Amino acid sequence: MKAQYRLAVERDAEQLLELTLRAYEPIRKLGIRFAAAHADLDLVLTNIRKNACYVMEEDGRIIATISLRMPWGQQPGPYGVPHIWWFAVDPDTGQKGIGTKLLQWLEETILRDTLKVPFVSLGTADKHPWLIEMYERKGYVRAGEQDLGKGHMTIYMKKQLRNDL
């Protein structure tokens, strides 16, 4: 069946929590303090209510999620554009490019074509063994760093989405 993309709703919260905790298990083992890695049901509901939380479904089951924090929201990113965070793929899906498909859909359909933003940002931990390189392969470039008091440096990355603005 073809993947479906949509905004999450509150009734998705329990399924999103279960997916997130399984997906972020390696992050917890690395000792990286990403909020999503230690999520509870209240945090999932807050994310759905306060941010643009998208899900990717296949056969009616959520297999991945990604959220955008908006510049006008309570926790904006550093550059005045939507900021990607809380990106999780069900580990049971294996290495099938699910995360790449979801990220590409978000970048092209939502950010570039609908919101018409010139670029998007995200942040990741300098201590993560492969995330920075993965995002660089997907066209992101390092744009700054900041110590947010989480026991690691947050590396901010940007990706150009439009050249006509």
ZAZAKOL-364007 format. One line per field, with one value per residue: x, y, z of N, C-alpha, C in turn. Coordinates in Angstrom, 2 decimals, padded with zeros to 5 digits, always signed. Each point is the difference from the previous one (the first is absolute). Layout:
N
n.x: (X;...)
n.y: (Y;...)
n.z: (Z;...)
ca.x: (X;...)
ca.y: (Y;...)
ca.z: (Z;...)
c.x: (X;...)
c.y: (Y;...)
c.z: (Z;...)
This chain:
165
n.x: (+000.83;-000.50;+001.09;-000.57;-000.08;+000.07;-000.72;+000.73;-000.82;-000.72;-000.88;+000.97;-000.24;-000.82;-000.46;-000.06;-000.50;-000.72;-000.32;-000.22;-000.54;-000.59;-000.36;-000.25;-000.25;+000.53;-000.81;-000.96;+000.32;+000.00;-001.06;-000.56;-000.12;-000.49;-000.83;-000.03;+001.26;-000.47;-000.70;-001.06;-001.15;+000.27;+001.27;-000.43;-000.91;+000.95;+000.79;-001.00;-000.24;+001.28;+000.29;+000.63;-000.73;+000.85;-000.84;+000.69;-001.06;-000.03;-001.00;-000.21;+001.28;+000.23;+000.80;-000.35;+000.76;-000.40;+000.62;-000.74;+001.00;-001.00;+000.41;-001.31;+000.48;-000.29;+000.39;+000.17;+000.32;+001.29;-000.67;-001.10;+000.28;-000.88;-000.07;+000.67;-000.89;+000.27;+001.05;-000.98;+000.68;-001.08;+000.74;-001.25;+000.06;+001.10;+001.04;-001.19;+000.71;-000.69;+001.03;+000.74;-000.94;-000.12;+001.30;+000.13;-001.03;+000.52;+001.23;-000.47;-000.86;+000.48;+001.30;+000.42;-000.92;-000.24;+000.98;+000.64;+000.54;+000.95;-000.05;+000.51;-000.23;+001.02;-000.08;+001.25;+000.26;+001.00;-000.55;-000.99;+000.18;-001.25;-000.75;+001.07;+000.73;-001.00;-000.14;+001.31;-000.15;-000.91;+001.16;+000.05;+000.20;+001.14;-000.76;+000.33;+000.34;-000.58;+000.44;-000.93;+001.14;+000.13;+001.22;-000.41;+000.77;-000.91;+000.07;-000.08;-000.97;+000.31;-001.14;+000.63;-001.19;+000.24;+000.20;-001.33;+000.34)
n.y: (-001.18;+001.04;+000.67;+000.33;+001.30;+000.36;+001.04;-000.13;-000.81;+000.51;-000.58;+000.64;+000.70;-000.95;-000.08;+001.32;-000.06;-001.04;+000.55;+001.17;-000.61;-000.77;+001.02;+000.62;-001.30;-000.03;+001.03;-000.64;-001.05;+000.97;+000.14;+000.11;+001.22;-000.69;+001.02;-000.27;-000.14;+001.00;-000.09;+000.68;-000.49;+000.69;-000.40;-001.22;+000.10;+000.49;-000.95;-000.85;+000.52;+000.06;-001.12;+000.00;-000.95;-000.50;-000.83;-001.12;-000.35;-001.26;-000.33;+001.30;-000.33;+000.77;+000.31;+001.30;+000.87;+001.22;+000.88;+001.08;+000.64;+000.82;+000.96;-000.09;-001.23;-000.83;-000.83;+001.23;-000.32;-000.07;-000.33;+000.01;-001.30;-000.81;-000.66;-000.92;-000.78;-000.84;-000.52;-000.87;-001.10;-000.71;-000.44;-000.40;+001.21;-000.07;-000.25;+000.60;+000.94;-000.51;+000.16;-000.48;-000.90;-000.20;+000.02;-000.71;-000.73;+000.03;-000.23;-000.89;-000.85;-000.12;-000.15;-000.63;-000.95;-000.34;-000.12;-000.49;-000.77;+000.92;-000.27;-001.11;-000.06;-000.56;-000.71;-000.35;-001.09;+000.74;-000.57;+000.29;-001.32;+000.23;+000.66;+000.63;-001.09;-000.61;+001.02;-000.05;-001.31;+000.49;+000.64;-000.39;+001.24;-000.10;+000.50;-000.78;+000.39;-000.71;+000.38;-000.91;-000.40;-000.73;+000.46;+000.74;+000.22;+000.94;-000.80;+001.28;-000.45;+000.40;+000.05;+000.43;+000.58;+001.30;+000.26;+000.05;-000.07)
n.z: (+000.00;-000.60;+000.30;+001.15;-000.28;+001.29;+000.45;+001.07;+000.59;+000.97;-000.78;-000.65;+001.09;+000.36;-001.25;-000.01;+001.21;-000.30;-001.14;+000.61;+001.02;-000.90;-000.76;+001.14;+000.05;-001.24;-000.11;+000.67;-000.74;-000.91;+000.79;-001.20;+000.48;-001.02;-000.07;-001.28;+000.32;+000.72;-001.11;+000.40;+000.39;+001.10;-000.13;-000.29;+000.94;+000.77;-000.47;+000.11;+001.19;+000.30;-000.63;-001.14;+000.56;-000.88;-000.59;-000.14;-000.71;+000.33;-000.79;+000.19;-000.11;+001.06;-001.02;-000.01;+000.63;-000.27;+000.76;-000.15;+000.55;+000.19;-000.81;-000.11;+000.10;+000.99;-000.95;-000.48;-001.23;-000.29;-001.10;+000.72;-000.12;-000.59;+001.14;-000.66;+000.59;+000.93;-000.51;-000.23;-000.23;-000.21;+001.01;+000.11;-000.56;+000.76;-000.73;-000.05;+000.61;+001.02;+000.81;-000.99;-000.20;+001.31;+000.18;-001.08;+000.43;+001.23;-000.45;-000.86;+000.50;+001.21;+000.13;-001.06;-000.24;+001.26;+000.89;-001.05;+000.91;+000.16;+001.30;+000.48;+001.31;+000.61;+001.10;+000.20;+000.67;+000.41;+001.06;-000.86;-000.09;-000.45;+000.89;+000.44;-000.17;+000.63;+000.84;+000.14;+000.00;+000.84;-000.04;+001.23;+000.42;+000.62;+000.98;+000.99;+001.21;+000.97;+001.17;-000.07;+000.57;-001.10;+000.26;-001.01;-001.02;-000.18;-001.03;-000.39;-000.77;-001.24;-000.68;-001.07;-000.06;-000.01;-001.26;-000.05;+001.27)
ca.x: (-000.83;+000.72;+000.09;-000.86;+000.58;-001.02;+000.26;-000.42;-001.10;+000.17;-000.23;+001.24;+001.04;+000.54;+000.78;+001.21;+000.88;+000.60;+000.95;+001.11;+000.86;+000.76;+000.93;+001.04;+000.74;+001.45;+000.39;+000.09;+001.19;+001.16;-000.02;-000.33;-001.24;-001.02;-001.30;-000.81;+000.53;-000.54;-001.37;-001.14;-001.23;-000.24;+000.89;-000.51;-001.21;+000.45;+000.59;-001.09;-000.80;+000.76;+000.87;-000.53;+000.46;-000.45;+000.22;-000.02;-000.73;-000.05;-001.03;-000.66;+000.92;+001.02;+001.34;+001.01;-000.52;+000.94;-000.69;+000.56;-000.24;-000.15;+000.68;-000.89;-000.41;+000.64;+001.38;+000.43;+001.38;+000.86;+000.19;-001.21;-000.68;-000.36;+001.13;-000.33;+000.39;-000.81;-000.01;+000.11;-000.48;-000.21;+001.15;-000.45;-000.11;+001.28;+000.68;-000.74;-000.07;-001.23;+000.35;+000.37;-001.24;-000.75;+000.75;-000.12;-001.37;-000.11;+000.78;-000.53;-001.44;-000.42;+000.86;+000.32;-001.13;-001.16;+000.39;+000.89;+001.14;+001.24;+000.82;-000.49;+001.09;-000.15;+001.12;+000.32;+001.08;+001.35;+000.44;-000.62;+001.04;-000.24;-001.07;+000.50;+000.39;-001.22;-000.65;+000.86;-000.28;-001.32;+000.08;+000.09;+001.33;+000.14;-000.27;+000.31;-000.08;-000.35;-000.11;-001.33;+000.00;-000.49;+001.13;+000.63;-000.19;-001.00;+000.48;-001.11;+000.21;-000.99;-000.08;-000.63;-001.13;-000.41;+001.01;-000.67;-000.45)
ca.y: (+001.18;+001.26;+000.77;+001.18;+001.02;+000.88;+000.54;-000.84;+000.46;-000.48;-001.45;-000.67;+000.21;-001.23;-000.69;+000.79;-000.20;-001.34;+000.04;+000.89;-000.62;-001.07;+000.60;+000.76;-000.84;+000.17;+001.33;-000.13;-000.81;+000.87;+001.02;+001.30;+000.46;+000.56;-000.04;-001.09;-001.27;-000.22;+000.51;-000.65;+000.30;+001.45;+000.66;-000.32;+000.82;+001.38;+000.11;-000.02;+001.23;+001.25;-000.02;-000.70;-001.38;-000.79;-001.44;-000.79;-001.24;-001.05;-000.96;+000.51;-000.03;+001.06;-000.58;+001.04;+001.32;+001.12;+001.21;+001.32;+001.09;+001.20;+001.19;+000.74;-000.89;+000.11;-000.50;+000.17;-000.29;+001.18;+000.79;+000.65;-000.87;-001.25;-000.77;-001.43;-000.74;-001.19;-000.80;-001.39;-001.04;-001.27;-000.88;-001.25;+000.14;-000.32;+001.01;+000.08;+001.38;+000.62;+001.33;+000.85;+000.36;+000.95;+001.26;+000.60;+000.49;+001.19;+001.08;+000.45;+000.26;+000.92;+001.17;+000.72;+000.29;+000.54;+001.14;+000.80;+000.49;-000.11;-001.08;-000.60;-000.32;-001.07;-000.09;-001.35;-000.05;-000.25;-001.32;-001.11;-000.54;+000.03;+000.88;+001.18;-000.45;-000.37;+001.23;+000.60;-000.73;+000.42;+001.39;+000.95;+000.51;+000.52;+001.43;+000.54;-000.93;+000.64;-000.85;+000.20;-000.58;-001.38;-000.93;-000.08;+001.19;-000.14;+000.45;+000.46;-000.25;+000.61;-000.50;+000.93;-000.63;+000.85;+000.97;+001.11;+001.02)
ca.z: (+000.00;-000.08;+001.23;+000.15;+000.87;+000.57;+001.33;+001.11;+000.85;+001.37;+000.13;-000.41;+001.01;+000.59;-001.02;-000.22;+001.15;-000.10;-001.12;+000.37;+001.01;-000.65;-000.97;+000.70;+000.94;-000.16;+000.50;+001.45;+000.31;-000.20;+001.05;-000.58;+000.62;-000.87;+000.69;-000.53;+000.49;+001.35;-000.08;+000.64;-000.74;+000.04;-000.95;-001.34;-000.20;-000.16;-001.33;-000.98;+000.15;-000.12;-001.17;-001.16;+000.16;-001.14;+000.06;-001.23;+000.27;-001.01;+000.42;+001.20;+001.16;-000.04;-000.09;+000.19;+000.38;-000.03;+000.45;-000.25;+000.94;-000.82;+000.55;+000.89;+001.09;+001.31;-000.04;-001.39;-000.34;+000.12;-001.22;-000.49;-000.97;+000.68;+000.53;+000.10;+001.20;+000.29;-001.23;+000.44;-000.91;+000.67;-000.27;-000.61;-001.46;-000.61;-000.80;-001.26;-000.47;+000.48;+000.52;-001.14;-000.71;+000.83;+000.02;-001.34;-000.13;+000.83;-000.61;-001.29;-000.02;+001.06;+000.19;-001.24;-000.89;+000.71;+000.82;-000.84;+000.78;-000.76;+000.57;+001.24;+000.92;+000.98;+000.92;+000.44;+000.98;-000.51;+000.48;-000.72;-000.88;-001.44;-000.46;-000.74;-001.34;-000.73;-000.47;-001.05;-001.24;-000.47;-000.44;+001.11;+000.32;+001.36;+000.02;+001.31;+001.11;+001.26;+001.17;+000.57;+001.34;-000.05;+000.05;-001.32;-000.83;-001.05;-001.31;-000.84;-001.42;-000.88;-001.37;-000.95;-000.68;-001.12;-000.41;-000.69;+000.95)
c.x: (+000.87;-000.01;-000.93;+000.68;-001.12;+000.50;-000.49;-001.16;+000.15;-000.20;+001.22;+001.03;+000.60;+000.86;+001.31;+000.99;+000.71;+001.05;+001.24;+000.94;+000.82;+001.06;+001.17;+000.77;+001.52;+000.51;+000.13;+001.24;+001.28;+000.09;-000.28;-001.38;-000.90;-001.34;-000.82;+000.46;-000.57;-001.45;-000.95;-001.24;-000.30;+000.87;-000.45;-001.22;+000.36;+000.60;-001.09;-000.76;+000.77;+000.86;-000.72;+000.61;-000.62;+000.27;-000.03;-000.64;+000.12;-000.97;-000.64;+000.86;+001.04;+001.37;+001.10;-000.70;+001.12;-000.79;+000.77;-000.35;+000.01;+000.66;-000.86;-000.44;+000.80;+001.48;+000.54;+001.45;+000.78;+000.00;-001.26;-000.73;-000.47;+001.24;-000.45;+000.46;-000.92;-000.23;+000.24;-000.60;-000.10;+001.18;-000.39;-000.11;+001.31;+000.54;-000.65;-000.11;-001.25;+000.29;+000.36;-001.25;-000.80;+000.69;-000.13;-001.41;-000.18;+000.72;-000.67;-001.46;-000.41;+000.84;+000.21;-001.26;-001.20;+000.36;+000.95;+001.17;+001.29;+000.92;-000.66;+001.20;-000.35;+001.21;+000.22;+001.21;+001.34;+000.50;-000.63;+000.97;-000.27;-001.04;+000.51;+000.34;-001.22;-000.68;+000.84;-000.22;-001.34;-000.05;+000.04;+001.45;+000.00;-000.16;+000.32;-000.07;-000.29;-000.05;-001.34;-000.12;-000.50;+001.13;+000.66;-000.16;-001.09;+000.58;-001.22;+000.38;-001.13;+000.01;-000.77;-001.10;-000.45;+001.14;-000.62;-000.47;+001.13)
c.y: (+001.25;+000.73;+001.21;+000.94;+000.89;+000.59;-000.98;+000.66;-000.67;-001.51;-000.82;-000.06;-001.29;-000.76;+000.76;-000.15;-001.34;-000.03;+000.80;-000.66;-001.14;+000.58;+000.69;-000.83;+000.12;+001.35;-000.04;-000.79;+000.81;+001.09;+001.40;+000.40;+000.76;-000.13;-001.20;-001.36;-000.37;+000.47;-000.79;+000.45;+001.50;+000.74;-000.25;+000.85;+001.48;+000.22;+000.05;+001.34;+001.27;+000.09;-000.63;-001.40;-000.83;-001.47;-000.57;-001.32;-000.95;-001.05;+000.41;+000.04;+001.11;-000.66;+001.03;+001.30;+001.03;+001.25;+001.24;+000.91;+001.28;+001.22;+000.78;-000.83;+000.22;-000.40;+000.14;-000.46;+001.31;+000.95;+000.63;-000.74;-001.24;-000.84;-001.44;-000.54;-001.21;-000.82;-001.44;-000.93;-001.31;-000.93;-001.33;+000.08;-000.35;+001.14;+000.11;+001.42;+000.74;+001.42;+000.97;+000.46;+001.04;+001.36;+000.72;+000.55;+001.29;+001.18;+000.56;+000.42;+001.06;+001.27;+000.81;+000.43;+000.63;+001.24;+000.96;+000.61;-000.19;-001.13;-000.50;-000.28;-001.21;+000.05;-001.44;+000.05;-000.29;-001.38;-001.17;-000.51;+000.11;+001.00;+001.20;-000.39;-000.39;+001.25;+000.70;-000.71;+000.41;+001.49;+001.04;+000.41;+000.53;+001.52;+000.65;-001.08;+000.77;-001.04;+000.33;-000.64;-001.43;-001.02;-000.24;+001.35;-000.32;+000.59;+000.37;-000.19;+000.65;-000.72;+001.02;-000.75;+000.77;+000.96;+001.23;+001.09;+000.91)
c.z: (+000.00;+001.34;-000.07;+000.99;+000.51;+001.31;+001.05;+000.73;+001.37;+000.14;-000.45;+001.13;+000.56;-001.00;-000.28;+001.16;-000.10;-001.12;+000.38;+000.99;-000.59;-000.93;+000.70;+001.03;-000.17;+000.51;+001.52;+000.39;-000.17;+001.07;-000.53;+000.48;-000.98;+000.73;-000.46;+000.53;+001.36;+000.08;+000.89;-000.76;-000.01;-001.00;-001.44;-000.32;-000.18;-001.38;-001.07;+000.03;-000.37;-001.26;-001.18;+000.02;-001.13;+000.24;-001.41;+000.38;-001.17;+000.53;+001.32;+001.24;-000.17;+000.01;+000.18;+000.38;-000.08;+000.37;-000.39;+001.16;-000.84;+000.66;+000.99;+001.20;+001.27;-000.01;-001.42;-000.20;-000.04;-001.20;-000.58;-001.10;+000.76;+000.32;+000.19;+001.34;+000.13;-001.27;+000.42;-001.04;+000.79;-000.31;-000.63;-001.52;-000.70;-000.82;-001.38;-000.54;+000.44;+000.49;-001.11;-000.74;+000.78;+000.01;-001.34;-000.22;+000.80;-000.65;-001.26;+000.08;+001.02;+000.01;-001.28;-000.75;+000.71;+000.81;-000.72;+000.79;-000.79;+000.49;+001.27;+000.88;+000.84;+000.92;+000.39;+000.92;-000.65;+000.39;-000.75;-001.06;-001.50;-000.49;-000.81;-001.42;-000.83;-000.55;-001.07;-001.34;-000.61;-000.34;+001.10;+000.22;+001.43;-000.03;+001.34;+001.05;+001.27;+001.10;+000.67;+001.38;+000.05;+000.03;-001.34;-000.69;-001.01;-001.27;-000.82;-001.46;-000.78;-001.34;-000.84;-000.75;-001.23;-000.31;-000.62;+000.93;+000.41)
